[in-house]
Amino acid sequence: MAKNKPLTTAQKPLTPKADTASAKVAVDDSRRLKEIRKLVEANNQSKIDTNTVICQIYMESHFDPEAGRGKHSARGLMQMQEPAVKQVYKYRKKKELGRMPNQAQTDEAFSAGAAFYASPSIWDEAENIKIGTEYMQYWLDISSSTEEAYKKYRGKSNGVYYRKISDCAKKLDANPNSMDVLRNTLK
């Protein structure tokens, strides 16, 4: 039987100390904010200002277009849920007709909304912003103020959601490319 040779040990450290120090890497994390801003400017279907919509998107999804996939029923950047999408389709029908749709028209609108919600289009950033802001416009149209619309949107009357988004939007007005504004205001 052959004898095993003893292991030899290295005389030098494997990683020189100079190589273990942390290095700061410059990252422009405002790039995603700029992308979202362009998307909102091109697809906002509401009277809500761009920065408020941006803050709402960050609050809902942290700019992740896949937010909610496989986890819960809210989908995409604006975390749209099926009842909200159906409501948008009914609201479109009401605007088209100039009156409330009858039951058959409502059923047709709800069916179209459900089909959109079930389609890959709900995950498309531009389409998600369109449907989400159109849903917010629905609430604006039946509310006395933007704050009231957000209370109805959230289903909570305390107004915390709107205050957070509104405060964030004011700060973003002053510093439009700052991710820190979003991170620090919407924790």
MARRORO-917131 format. One record per atom (N, C-alpha, C, O): residue in one letter; x, y, z. Coordinates in steps of 0.2 Angstrom, whole numbers, padded with zeros to 4 digits, always signed. Each point is the difference from the previous one (the first is absolute). Example, Ala and Ser with C-alpha at 12.3 -4.5 7.8 and 13.67 -1.06 7.14 Angstrom:
<nodes>
A+0066-0028+0039/A-0004+0006+0000/A+0004+0006+0000/A+0005-0001+0003/S-0007+0006-0007/S+0004+0006+0001/S-0004+0005+0003/S+0003+0006+0001/
</nodes>
This chain:
<nodes>
M+0004-0006+0000/M-0004+0006+0000/M+0004+0006+0000/M+0005+0001+0004/A-0006+0004-0009/A+0004+0006+0000/A-0002+0005+0005/A-0006+0001+0002/K+0011+0002+0001/K-0001+0005+0005/K-0002+0007-0003/K+0003+0002-0005/N-0008+0001+0008/N-0002+0006-0003/N+0005+0006+0002/N+0003+0000+0006/K-0002+0004-0011/K+0005+0006+0002/K-0004+0005+0004/K-0006+0001-0001/P+0009+0002+0006/P-0003+0005+0004/P-0001+0006-0005/P+0003+0002-0004/L-0009+0001+0006/L-0002+0006-0004/L+0005+0006+0002/L+0003+0000+0005/T-0001+0004-0010/T+0004+0006+0001/T-0005+0006+0001/T-0005+0000-0003/T+0008+0004+0007/T-0004+0006+0001/T+0003+0006-0004/T+0006+0000-0001/A-0010+0004-0001/A+0002+0006-0004/A+0004+0005+0005/A-0002+0001+0006/Q+0007+0002-0008/Q+0004+0005+0004/Q-0003+0007+0000/Q+0001+0004+0004/K-0006-0003-0009/K-0003+0007-0001/K-0007-0001+0001/K-0003-0005-0002/P+0000+0011+0004/P-0008-0001+0000/P-0002-0001-0007/P+0002+0003-0005/L-0008-0006+0005/L-0003-0001-0007/L-0002+0006-0003/L+0000+0001-0007/T-0003+0003+0010/T-0002+0007-0002/T+0003+0005+0003/T+0000+0001+0006/P+0004+0003-0010/P+0004+0006+0003/P-0005+0005+0004/P-0006+0001-0003/K+0008+0001+0008/K-0004+0005+0004/K-0002+0006-0005/K-0006+0002+0001/A+0010+0000-0005/A-0002+0006-0004/A-0006-0002-0005/A-0004+0005-0002/D+0003-0011+0001/D-0006-0002-0004/D-0006-0001+0004/D-0006-0002-0004/T+0006+0002+0010/T-0006-0001+0004/T-0004+0006+0002/T-0006+0000+0003/A+0009+0006-0004/A-0004+0006+0001/A-0006+0001-0004/A+0000-0001-0006/S-0005+0004+0009/S-0006+0002-0004/S+0002+0005-0005/S+0004+0004+0001/A-0008-0005-0007/A+0001+0005-0005/A-0007+0003-0002/A-0004-0003+0000/K+0004+0010+0000/K-0006+0003-0002/K-0001+0000-0008/K+0005+0001-0003/V-0010-0003+0001/V-0002-0001-0007/V-0005+0005-0002/V-0006+0000+0004/A+0007+0005-0008/A-0005+0005-0002/A-0006-0003-0004/A+0002-0003-0005/V-0008+0003+0007/V-0005-0003-0003/V-0006+0006-0001/V-0001+0003+0004/D-0001-0002-0010/D-0005+0005-0002/D-0007-0004+0001/D-0003-0002-0005/D+0001+0002+0011/D-0007-0003+0001/D-0006+0004-0002/D-0005-0002+0000/S+0007+0008-0002/S-0005+0005-0003/S-0003-0002-0007/S-0005+0002-0002/R+0009-0007-0001/R-0002-0002-0007/R-0007-0003+0000/R-0004+0002-0005/R+0003-0006+0010/R-0007-0003+0000/R-0005+0005+0001/R-0006+0000-0003/L+0007+0005+0008/L-0004+0005+0001/L-0002+0004-0006/L-0005+0002-0002/K+0010+0000-0002/K+0000+0003-0007/K-0005-0004-0005/K-0004+0003-0003/E+0005-0009+0003/E-0004-0005-0004/E-0007+0001+0002/E-0005+0001-0004/I+0004-0002+0010/I-0007+0001+0003/I-0003+0006-0002/I-0006+0001-0002/R+0010+0005+0003/R-0003+0006-0001/R-0002+0001-0008/R-0006+0003-0001/K+0010-0006-0003/K-0002+0001-0007/K-0006-0004-0001/K-0005+0002-0004/L+0004-0008+0007/L-0006-0004-0001/L-0006+0003+0003/L-0005+0000-0004/V+0005+0003+0009/V-0005+0004+0003/V-0002+0006-0004/V-0006+0001-0002/E+0011+0003+0000/E-0002+0005-0005/E-0003-0002-0006/E-0005+0004-0003/A+0006-0010+0000/A-0003-0002-0006/A-0006-0004+0001/A-0004+0000-0005/N+0002-0002+0011/N-0005-0005+0001/N-0005+0002+0005/N-0005-0003+0002/N+0006+0009+0002/N-0005+0002+0005/N-0006+0002-0003/N-0001+0004-0004/Q-0005-0008+0007/Q-0006+0001-0003/Q-0004+0004+0005/Q-0007+0001+0000/S+0010+0002+0005/S-0004+0004+0005/S+0003+0007+0000/S+0004+0002-0003/K-0008+0002+0008/K+0002+0007+0001/K+0006+0001+0005/K+0002+0005+0002/I+0000-0011+0001/I+0005+0000+0005/I+0006+0001-0003/I+0002-0002-0005/D+0002+0007+0009/D+0007+0002-0003/D+0005-0006+0000/D-0001-0005+0004/T+0006+0006-0008/T+0005-0006-0001/T+0003-0002+0006/T+0000-0006+0001/N+0002+0011+0003/N+0004-0002+0006/N-0004-0004+0005/N+0002-0005+0004/T-0009+0007-0003/T-0004-0004+0004/T-0001-0007-0002/T+0000-0005+0003/V-0001+0004-0010/V-0001-0007-0003/V+0007-0004+0001/V+0000-0006+0002/I+0006+0009-0003/I+0006-0003+0001/I+0000-0002+0007/I+0002-0006+0002/C-0003+0010+0003/C+0000-0002+0007/C-0005-0006+0002/C+0001-0004+0004/Q-0007+0004-0007/Q-0005-0005+0000/Q+0003-0007-0002/Q-0001-0005+0003/I+0004+0006-0009/I+0003-0006-0003/I+0006-0003+0005/I+0000-0006+0001/Y+0004+0010+0001/Y+0005-0002+0005/Y-0003-0003+0006/Y+0003-0005+0002/M-0008+0008+0001/M-0003-0002+0006/M-0003-0007-0002/M+0000-0005+0005/E-0003+0004-0010/E-0004-0006-0002/E+0005-0006-0002/E-0001-0006+0002/S+0006+0007-0006/S+0004-0005-0003/S+0008+0001+0001/S+0004-0004-0002/H-0002+0010+0004/H+0007+0001+0000/H+0003+0000-0007/H+0006-0002-0001/F-0010+0004-0004/F+0002+0000-0007/F+0001-0007-0003/F+0003-0001-0005/D-0006-0004+0008/D+0001-0007-0002/D-0006-0002-0004/D-0005-0001+0002/P+0006+0000-0009/P-0006-0001-0004/P-0002-0007+0001/P-0006-0002-0002/E+0009-0002+0005/E-0002-0007+0002/E-0003-0001+0007/E-0001-0005+0002/A+0000+0011+0001/A-0002+0000+0007/A-0007-0004+0000/A-0004+0001-0004/G+0004-0006+0009/G-0007-0003+0001/G+0000-0007-0004/G-0004-0004+0001/R+0008+0003-0006/R+0000-0006-0004/R+0001-0006+0004/R+0005-0001+0003/G-0010-0004-0003/G+0001-0006+0004/G-0001+0001+0008/G+0001-0005+0003/K-0002+0011-0001/K-0001+0001+0007/K-0007+0002+0002/K-0002-0002+0005/H-0001+0007-0008/H-0006+0002+0002/H-0004+0003-0007/H+0003-0001-0005/S-0009+0003+0006/S-0004+0002-0005/S+0002+0007-0003/S-0003+0001-0006/A+0006+0003+0009/A+0002+0007-0002/A+0006-0001-0005/A+0005-0004+0001/R-0005+0007-0007/R+0004-0001-0005/R+0004+0006-0003/R-0004+0006-0001/G+0010-0006+0000/G+0004+0005-0004/G+0002+0006+0004/G-0001+0000+0006/L+0003+0005-0009/L+0003+0006+0003/L-0005+0003+0004/L+0001+0003+0006/M-0008-0002-0008/M-0005+0003+0004/M-0004-0005+0004/M-0005+0002+0004/Q+0007-0008-0003/Q-0003-0005+0004/Q-0008+0000-0001/Q-0004+0000+0004/M+0002-0001-0011/M-0007+0000-0002/M-0003-0007+0002/M+0003-0005-0001/Q-0009+0005+0004/Q-0004-0006+0001/Q-0006+0000-0004/Q-0002+0005-0003/E+0000-0011+0002/E-0005-0002-0005/E-0007+0005+0001/E-0002+0002-0005/P+0000-0002+0011/P-0006+0005+0001/P+0001+0007-0003/P-0004+0003-0002/A+0010+0000+0003/A+0002+0006-0002/A+0000+0001-0007/A-0002+0005-0003/V+0005-0010+0000/V+0000+0000-0008/V-0007-0001-0003/V-0001+0004-0005/K-0003-0008+0008/K-0007+0000-0002/K-0003+0006+0001/K-0004+0002-0005/Q+0005+0002+0010/Q-0003+0006+0001/Q+0002+0005-0005/Q-0004+0004-0002/V+0010-0004+0000/V+0003+0005-0005/V-0004-0002-0007/V-0002+0005-0003/Y+0001-0011+0001/Y-0004-0002-0006/Y-0007+0002+0000/Y-0003+0002-0005/K+0000-0002+0011/K-0007+0002+0001/K+0000+0008-0001/K-0005+0002-0003/Y+0010+0001+0006/Y+0000+0007+0000/Y+0001+0003-0007/Y-0003+0005-0002/R+0007-0009-0002/R+0001+0002-0007/R-0007-0001-0004/R-0001+0005-0004/K-0002-0010+0006/K-0007-0001-0004/K-0005+0006+0002/K-0003+0002-0004/K+0004+0000+0011/K-0005+0005+0002/K+0002+0006-0004/K-0004+0004-0002/K+0010-0002+0001/K+0003+0006-0003/K-0002-0001-0008/K-0002+0005-0003/E+0002-0010+0000/E-0001-0002-0007/E-0008+0002-0001/E-0002+0003-0005/L-0002-0006+0010/L-0007+0001-0001/L-0003+0006+0002/L-0006+0002-0002/G+0009+0002+0007/G-0002+0006+0003/G-0005-0002+0005/G-0004+0005+0002/R+0003-0011+0000/R-0004-0002+0006/R+0002-0006+0003/R+0005-0003-0003/M-0008+0001+0008/M+0002-0007+0003/M-0002-0006-0005/M-0005+0001-0003/P+0010-0005+0003/P-0002-0006-0005/P-0005-0004+0003/P-0001-0001+0006/N-0003-0003-0010/N-0005-0005+0003/N+0004-0006+0002/N+0006+0000-0001/Q-0010-0005+0003/Q+0003-0006+0003/Q+0004-0004-0005/Q+0006-0002+0001/A-0009+0002-0007/A+0004-0004-0005/A+0006+0004-0002/A+0006-0003-0001/Q-0006+0009+0000/Q+0006+0004-0001/Q+0005+0000+0005/Q+0006+0000-0001/T-0008+0000+0007/T+0004-0001+0006/T+0004-0006+0000/T+0006-0001+0001/D-0010-0005-0002/D+0003-0006+0000/D+0005-0001-0006/D+0005-0003+0001/E-0006+0006-0007/E+0004+0000-0005/E+0007+0004+0002/E+0005-0002-0002/A-0006+0008+0005/A+0006+0004+0002/A+0004-0004+0005/A+0006+0000+0000/F-0010-0003+0005/F+0004-0004+0005/F+0004-0006-0003/F+0005-0002+0002/S-0008-0001-0007/S+0003-0006-0003/S+0006+0003-0004/S+0005-0004+0000/A-0005+0009-0003/A+0006+0003-0004/A+0005+0002+0006/A+0006-0001-0002/G-0008+0004+0007/G+0005+0002+0005/G+0003-0007+0003/G+0006+0000+0001/A-0010-0005+0000/A+0003-0006+0003/A+0005-0003-0005/A+0005-0003+0002/A-0006+0003-0009/A+0004-0002-0005/A+0007+0004+0000/A+0005-0003+0000/F-0006+0009+0001/F+0006+0004+0000/F+0004-0001+0006/F+0006-0001+0000/Y-0009+0000+0006/Y+0004-0002+0006/Y+0003-0007+0000/Y+0006-0001+0002/A-0009-0003-0006/A+0003-0007-0001/A+0005+0000-0005/A+0004-0005-0001/S-0003+0010-0003/S+0004+0000-0006/S+0007+0002+0002/S+0001+0003+0006/P+0004-0004-0010/P+0007+0002+0001/P+0001+0008+0000/P+0004+0003+0003/S-0009+0000-0006/S+0000+0008+0000/S+0000+0003+0007/S+0002+0006+0000/I-0005-0009+0005/I-0001+0003+0006/I+0007+0001+0003/I+0002+0004+0004/W+0003-0008-0006/W+0007+0000+0002/W+0004+0005-0004/W+0006+0002+0002/D-0008+0001-0007/D+0003+0004-0004/D+0000+0007+0003/D-0005+0002+0003/E+0011+0001-0002/E+0001+0006+0004/E-0005+0006-0002/E-0003+0003+0004/A+0003-0002-0010/A-0004+0006-0003/A-0007-0002+0001/A-0004+0004+0002/E+0002-0010-0004/E-0007-0002+0001/E-0003+0000+0007/E-0005+0002+0002/N+0010-0004+0003/N-0002+0000+0007/N-0001+0007+0002/N-0004+0002+0004/I+0009+0003-0006/I-0001+0007+0002/I-0006+0003-0003/I-0004+0004+0004/K+0002-0006-0010/K-0006+0003-0003/K-0006-0003+0004/K-0004+0005+0002/I+0003-0011+0000/I-0006-0002+0003/I+0000+0002+0007/I-0005+0002+0003/G+0011-0002+0000/G+0000+0003+0007/G-0001+0007+0001/G-0004+0002+0005/T+0006+0002-0009/T-0002+0007+0000/T-0007+0002-0002/T-0003+0004+0002/E+0001-0008-0007/E-0007+0000-0002/E-0005-0002+0006/E-0005+0003+0001/Y+0007-0008+0003/Y-0003-0001+0006/Y+0000+0005+0005/Y-0005+0002+0003/M+0010+0002-0002/M+0001+0005+0004/M-0005+0006-0002/M-0003+0004+0004/Q+0003-0003-0011/Q-0004+0005-0002/Q-0008-0001+0001/Q-0004+0004+0001/Y+0002-0010-0001/Y-0006-0002+0002/Y-0002+0002+0007/Y-0005+0003+0001/W+0010-0004+0004/W-0001+0002+0007/W+0000+0008+0000/W-0004+0003+0004/L+0008+0000-0008/L+0000+0007+0000/L-0007+0003-0002/L-0002+0005+0003/D+0000-0008-0008/D-0007+0003-0003/D-0006-0001+0005/D-0005+0004-0001/I+0006-0009+0005/I-0006+0000+0005/I+0002+0002+0007/I-0004-0001+0005/S+0009+0005-0004/S+0003+0002+0006/S+0000+0008+0000/S+0000+0003-0005/S+0000+0000+0011/S+0000+0007+0001/S+0008+0003-0001/S+0001+0006+0000/S+0003-0011+0001/S+0007+0002+0000/S+0005-0006-0001/S-0002-0005+0000/T+0008+0007-0002/T+0005-0005-0001/T+0001-0005+0006/T+0000-0006+0000/E+0000+0010+0006/E+0001-0004+0006/E-0006-0005+0001/E+0001-0006+0002/E-0007+0009-0003/E-0006-0005+0001/E+0000-0005-0005/E-0002-0006+0002/A+0005+0007-0008/A+0000-0006-0005/A+0005-0005+0002/A-0001-0006-0001/Y+0007+0008+0004/Y+0004-0005+0002/Y-0002-0004+0006/Y+0001-0006+0001/K-0005+0009+0003/K-0004-0003+0006/K-0004-0005-0003/K+0000-0006+0003/K-0004+0007-0008/K-0005-0005-0003/K+0004-0005-0003/K-0002-0006+0000/Y+0007+0008-0004/Y+0005-0005-0003/Y+0002-0005+0005/Y+0000-0006-0002/R+0003+0008+0008/R+0003-0005+0005/R-0006-0003+0004/R+0002-0005+0003/G-0008+0008-0003/G-0005-0003+0004/G+0001+0002+0008/G-0002-0004+0004/K+0007+0009-0003/K+0001+0002+0007/K-0001+0007+0001/K+0003+0004-0005/S-0006-0002+0010/S-0002+0007+0000/S+0005+0004+0004/S+0000+0007+0001/N+0006-0010+0001/N+0005+0004+0004/N+0004+0004-0004/N+0004+0005+0003/G-0003-0006-0009/G+0004+0005-0004/G+0007-0001+0000/G+0004+0004-0003/V-0001-0009+0006/V+0007-0001+0001/V+0003-0001-0007/V+0006+0002-0001/Y-0009-0007-0003/Y+0003-0001-0006/Y+0001+0006-0005/Y+0005+0001-0002/Y-0010+0003+0002/Y+0001+0006-0004/Y+0005+0005+0003/Y+0004+0003-0004/R-0004-0002+0010/R+0005+0004+0003/R+0007-0002-0001/R+0004+0004-0002/K-0003-0010+0002/K+0007-0003-0001/K+0002+0002-0008/K+0005+0002-0001/I-0010-0004-0003/I+0001+0001-0007/I+0001+0008-0002/I+0004+0002-0004/S-0009+0002+0007/S+0001+0007-0001/S+0006+0003+0003/S+0003+0004-0004/D-0001-0006+0010/D+0007+0003+0002/D+0005-0002-0004/D+0005+0004-0002/C-0005-0011-0001/C+0006-0002-0004/C+0000+0004-0007/C+0005+0002-0002/A-0011-0001+0000/A-0001+0004-0007/A+0003+0007+0001/A+0004+0003-0004/K-0005+0000+0010/K+0002+0007+0001/K+0008+0000+0000/K+0003+0004-0003/K+0000-0009+0006/K+0007-0001+0001/K+0003-0001-0007/K+0006+0002-0002/L-0009-0006-0002/L+0002-0002-0006/L+0000+0006-0005/L+0004+0000-0005/D-0009+0004+0006/D+0000+0006-0004/D+0006+0004+0001/D+0003+0003-0005/A+0000-0003+0011/A+0006+0004+0001/A+0006-0004-0002/A+0005+0003-0001/N-0005-0009+0000/N+0006-0004-0001/N-0003-0006-0005/N+0000-0006+0003/P-0001+0007-0009/P-0004-0004-0004/P+0004-0007-0002/P-0004-0005-0003/N+0010+0005+0004/N+0004-0006-0002/N+0003-0004+0006/N+0004-0004-0001/S-0007+0005+0007/S+0002-0003+0006/S-0003-0006+0002/S-0006+0001+0002/M+0009-0006-0002/M-0003-0007+0003/M+0000+0001+0007/M-0005-0003+0003/D+0009+0007+0000/D+0000+0000+0008/D-0006+0003+0002/D-0003-0001+0005/V+0000+0006-0009/V-0007+0003+0002/V-0005-0006+0001/V-0004+0000+0005/L+0004-0004-0010/L-0005-0006+0000/L+0002-0004+0006/L-0005-0002+0004/R+0011-0001-0004/R+0002-0004+0005/R-0001+0002+0008/R-0003-0003+0004/N+0004+0010-0003/N+0000+0002+0006/N-0007+0003+0002/N-0002+0000+0006/T-0002+0001-0011/T-0007+0003+0002/T-0005-0006+0000/T-0005+0000+0004/L+0006-0005-0008/L-0005-0005-0001/L+0003-0007+0003/L+0000-0005-0004/K+0002+0005+0010/K+0003-0006+0003/K-0006-0005+0002/K+0002-0005+0002/
</nodes>
